[in-house]
Amino acid sequence: MQHLDTGARAEPQEPRGDLLGEYERVAEESHRLALAVERGDWDEVERTEAACRDLIEGIRELAATRVLDEDQNRRRMELLSRILAEDARIRDTLEPWLAELEQFLGTSHRPSPPPAD
C-alpha cells in the first residue's frame, strides 16, 4: 500500500468505533510523522505526535470492549508491524542528529562504572 502525504494538518482524533480502522489511522499518522521528521517540519511533528497519542488512547478504550477474530488479529499485527517500521525510520533519521547534538552540548559522556573491589 502506497502512502500519500496530503500535507493536511493533523487534528485531534476521536475514536470512530472500528478498532482495525483506528489501527489503520495510527499507521497513516505514523507515516506522516516519519515524513515530517525527514523534512525537519517540527511543527508538523508536534501536531502528528499529538494525533497519534489521541488515536492510541482511543484504541486502548476500544480494545477494552472489542474482541478481534483471527483474521482481524492478523491484520492488526500487520498494522503494528507497519507502525514499528515507521518508528524505526524516525529513529534512523533522528539518531545521527541527536548524536551530533549530544556532542555539541558535551552530553555524550556517560558516567563511569563504579570501581571494582
Residue pairs with C-beta under 8 A, 6 or more apart in sequence:
3 28
3 31
5 31
5 32
5 35
9 44
9 47
10 29
10 32
10 44
10 47
10 48
10 50
10 51
11 51
12 50
12 51
12 54
13 25
13 29
13 51
13 54
13 55
13 58
14 54
14 58
15 22
15 55
15 58
15 59
15 61
15 62
16 22
17 62
19 59
19 62
19 63
19 66
19 68
19 72
19 76
20 68
20 72
20 75
20 76
20 79
22 55
22 58
22 59
22 62
23 59
23 75
23 76
23 79
23 80
23 83
24 79
25 55
26 52
26 55
26 56
26 59
26 79
26 83
27 79
27 82
27 83
27 86
29 48
29 51
29 52
29 55
30 52
30 82
30 83
30 86
30 87
31 82
31 86
32 44
32 48
33 45
33 48
33 49
33 52
33 86
33 90
34 86
34 89
34 90
34 93
36 42
36 44
36 45
36 48
37 45
37 90
37 93
37 94
38 93
68 76
99 108
102 108
